[in-house]
Amino acid sequence: MEYNDEMVREAIERECARNGQVYYVYNRVEDIAEVTAHIQKLVPELNVSFAHGQMKEHELEKIILAKGAGIQGEGL
């Protein structure tokens, strides 16, 4: 299946409408911030942040805890 912005946006909105969580998996740390910014543009009403295994432990923990508490994290 080819990537489609509209399909991604609709899937995110559908999941959020049912009070679910969305995890967008992307496998290249080098440009994960750019992909995150693109997703944020697709759903500007939502807070989008990212986390990856190369982050310092305290940075990763801060993002994960903020997402779990429903607080805006810094960034998927």
C-alpha positions in Angstrom: 0.0 0.0 0.0 1.3 3.4 -0.9 1.6 6.1 1.8 -1.4 8.5 1.8 -1.7 11.6 3.9 -5.4 11.6 3.9 -5.6 8.0 5.0 -3.1 8.7 7.9 -5.1 11.8 9.0 -8.4 9.9 8.9 -7.0 7.0 10.9 -5.6 9.3 13.6 -8.8 11.2 13.8 -10.9 8.1 14.0 -8.8 6.6 16.8 -8.8 9.9 18.8 -12.6 10.2 18.3 -13.0 7.0 20.3 -10.5 8.3 23.0 -7.8 6.0 21.8 -4.1 6.5 21.5 -2.1 6.6 18.3 1.4 5.3 17.8 3.0 6.0 14.4 6.0 3.8 13.9 8.9 5.2 11.9 12.3 3.5 11.8 14.8 6.3 10.9 16.0 8.4 13.8 17.8 10.8 11.5 14.7 12.4 10.2 12.1 11.4 12.8 11.6 15.1 13.8 10.7 16.0 10.2 8.2 13.1 10.0 6.7 14.2 13.4 6.4 17.8 12.1 4.6 16.5 9.0 2.1 14.4 11.1 1.6 17.5 13.3 0.5 19.5 10.2 -1.9 16.7 9.3 -3.6 16.9 12.7 -2.9 20.4 14.1 -5.5 20.1 16.8 -3.5 17.3 18.4 -0.2 17.2 20.3 2.3 15.1 18.4 5.7 14.1 19.9 8.3 11.4 19.2 10.5 9.2 21.3 13.3 6.8 20.2 15.8 4.5 21.8 18.8 6.8 21.2 17.3 9.5 23.6 18.7 10.0 27.0 16.8 8.1 29.6 15.4 11.2 31.4 14.2 12.7 28.0 12.5 9.5 27.1 10.9 9.1 30.5 9.6 12.7 30.4 7.9 12.2 27.1 6.4 8.8 28.0 5.1 10.1 31.4 3.7 13.2 29.8 1.8 11.2 27.2 0.5 8.8 29.8 -0.8 11.7 31.9 -2.3 13.4 28.9 0.1 16.3 29.2 1.7 17.9 26.2 5.1 16.3 25.7 7.9 17.7 23.7 9.1 16.1 20.7 5.5 10.8 18.5 
